[in-house]
Amino acid sequence: MTNKTNKKKVTDYMASNPDLYFSDADIKMGLDNPDVFEQIGEYKKKYNNSNLTVSKEGYNNAANNLRKIYGNYSGDSDGSGGTYKSPEPTYDNNYKFNKDDYYDDLINSYTGKKPAYTNTYEDTIDGLLSDILNKKDFSYDINDDSLYQQYRDQYVREGRAAMNDSLGAAQASSGGYGSTYAQAAAQQSYDNQLSKLNDKVPQLEELAYSKYRDNYNDLFNQLSSAQSLQNDEYNRYLNALNQYNTDRNYYTGAAETAQNEQDNYNNYLLNLYGTQLGQYNTDRNYDLGKQQYEDNKKQYADNKAQQKFENAITEAQYGDYSGLTSLGIDPSYIKALNDLQLNSNKLNLTAAQASYNKQYINTKSTAKKNNTENISNTNSNTNTNSNTENINSNNNVSSADQKAFDKLDLVYGNAQKRGVMQSDLETAINQLLKSGQITDEQYDKWLKQ
């Protein structure tokens, strides 16, 4: 994705969400990671829409985790701070989530209190039930019936009045004199009135029973009303409790949802961190390998140049200055040193050193020579004289042998002049033999001269 496309995604998102504030760090990070920029924007929306402090902190921490991973910065407590820079991937879950504390915060944010049930009709119902269960069976006693007492008083008064009326009538008919008949008639009138009272007793008993029955039914009616009121009261409690539990479950569900979202996001961050860390390590190992390759390449070039320089110095010691010239080095100074060393060697070279060199060469040559004449101890004097006569008698040397002798004389002469070691002289002669410039036979002949 090009920077131009990234910029368009960022500007389009900001234009579609004008109420969201983005810091300069967020915008710079978004130009490199537009999808992450939009994810931070979604967390900003959830932050703004939440009324719970713990939820706001959770969304801000989630956004800061993205900032940490993709920009190595933090937006502080409200997402407005930070300085963006390209990060090395690290994983640090800053979301401090405690389920129990989160539950407490959510539940405490609900102002409703758990309803308590108080049975206000319990005593009333218990009293009515006691009255019903303990109510005595119906019994009628005229002495306990106030209505009967009223009727009794009434009929006694009426009986006395009737008795007086009868007694007065009887006395009037007898000329004003009392008689047994008059008293009997008066008593009869009185008794007649009192007999009416006895006729009222069954009615009064029926009326008392009706009153007893109505009182009994009234207790049941009161009990039914109290129980109905108790049921209404309990139902109101259940409704309030259900609403409380509904509200509590809502906040508890919100806490669990927030935790699940955070767990999922933490897993996403962990997987993202693993992916980025793997890519980071791959890139780092590639860069390290590339750097090692460049270092090795440079070291090889340096070694090669050093070897070329050392070879040029060695060649210059033998008079070949072309290597130094090819390296851009003026050989005049080294040539002057060589000439000075050569003159010094000429002055210091003694006859003993020259004799020693000649003796060493003759010894090495004799070891190589497979001449049976020199091996034989018994004929050594005869063979030496014979060889001397053969050499003296053979004064004619071929041109090929003479060229070989000249080369050997040149090498030996240069060795004497420079004062080189015997090993270097032997190496030079072996090179002539290997290259075919001289033969072993010519070398032997040269040694015999």
Residue, then its C-alpha position, 0 to 999 in steps of 0.5 A: m500500500t502506497n503512502k498516498t493510499n494510506k493518507k487517503k484512508v486516514t483523511d477519509y476516516m477522520a472526515s467521517n468521524p469529525d467528533l473524534y480527536f487524533s493526536d499528531a502521533d496517532i496521525k503519523m502512525g496511521l500514515d504507516n498503519p491505516d488499519v490500526f489507525e481505524q481500530i484506535g478510532e473505534y476504541k475512541k468511539k467506545y470510550n466516548n460512548s461509555n459511562l463507566t470509568v473502568s470501561k473507559e480505562g479498558y478502551n484507552n488501554a486497548a488503544n495504547n496497546l496498539r500505539k505501543i506495538y505499532g508506534n512505540y508510544s502511549g496516548d496517555s490517559d485520554g489518548s492525546g499524547g505521545t510521539y510516534k516512532s517506528p517500533e521494535p515489536t514488544y508485548d506488554n499487556n497494560y490492561k490490568f483487568n480484575k474480574d472481581d473488582y470490575y464486578d464490584d465497580l459495575i454493581n456499585s454503579y447501579t444505585g438500586k438496592k436489593p429489595a427486602y421482604t417484610n410480611t406486614y400482615e403476618d400477625t393479623i393472619d396469625g390472629l385470625l387463624s387463631d380465632i377461627l381455629n380456637k372458636k368455641d362451638f355454639s351454645y345458648d344461655i338465656n342468662d348470657d343473652s342481653l336481648y333476652q334480658q330486655y324482653r324479660d324486663q319488658y314482659v315483667r313490666e307488662g305482666r305487672a301492669a296486667m296483674n294490676d288491671s285485673l286486680g282493679a277490675a275484680q275489686a270494682s265488681s266486688g264493691g271495692y273489696g279484695s277477694t281471692y278471685a281478684q288475686a287469682a285473676a291478677q296472677q293469671s294476667y301476670d303469668n300470661q304475660l310472662s308466658k309470652l317471654n318463653d315463646k321468645v326464647p327459640q327466636l332469641e336462640e336462632l338470632a344468637y346462632s345467626k349472630y354466631r355464624d355471621n361472626y364466624n364467617d366474618l373471621f373467614n372474610q377477614l382472613s381471606s382479605a388479609q391473605s389477599l393483601q399479603n399476596d399482593e405485597y409479596n408479588r410486589y416484592l417479587n417484581a422488585l426482586n426480579q427487576y433488581n436481578t435483571d439490572r444486576n445480570y445486565y451489569t454482570g453480563a456487561a462485565e463478562t462481555a468486557q472481559n471476553e472482549q479483552d481476552n480476545y483482544n489480548n490473544y489478538l495482540l499476542n498473536l500479532y506480537g508473535t507474527q511481528l516478532g518473527q518477522y522482526n527476527t527474520d529481518r534482523n537475521y537477514d540484515l545480520g547475514k548481509q552485514q556478515y557477508e559484506d564484512n567477509k567480502k571486505q576482509y577477503a578484499d583486504n587480505k587479497a590486497q595485503q597479499k598482493f602488496e607483500n608479493a610486490i615487496t618480495e618481488a621488489q627485493y629481487g629487483d622486480y618493481s612492476g608489482l609496486t608500480s601496478l599498485g601505484i607505489d613509487p619503487s624508487y625509494i625501495k630500489a635505492l634501499n636495495d642498492l644500498q643493501l647490495n653494496s653493503n653485502k658486497l663489502n661485508l661478503t667474506a671469502a669464508q662465506a663464499s667458500y661455505n656456500k660453494q661447499y654447501i652446494n657441492t655437498k647437496s649436489t654430491a648427495k643427489k649424484n648417483n655416480t658409482e665411481n664416487i661410491s666405491n671406496t676402494n677405487s676413489n683415488t683412481n676414479t678421481n684421477s680418471n675424472t680429472e683427466n676426462i674433464n681436462s681432455n674434454n675442453n669442447v662444451s656444447s652450446a646447450d650446456q654452456k647456456a645452462f652453465d651461464k644461468l647457473d653462474l648468474v644465479y650463483g653470482n647473484a646469491q654471492k652478491r646479495g648474501v642470500m641463504q642457502s635455502d633460497l639459492e637451492t630454491a632458485i636452482n630447483q626452479l630452473l630444474k623444474s622449468g626445464q631450463i637446465t637438466d640434472e646432467q648439466y647441473d652435475k657438469w656445472l658442479k664439476q667445473 
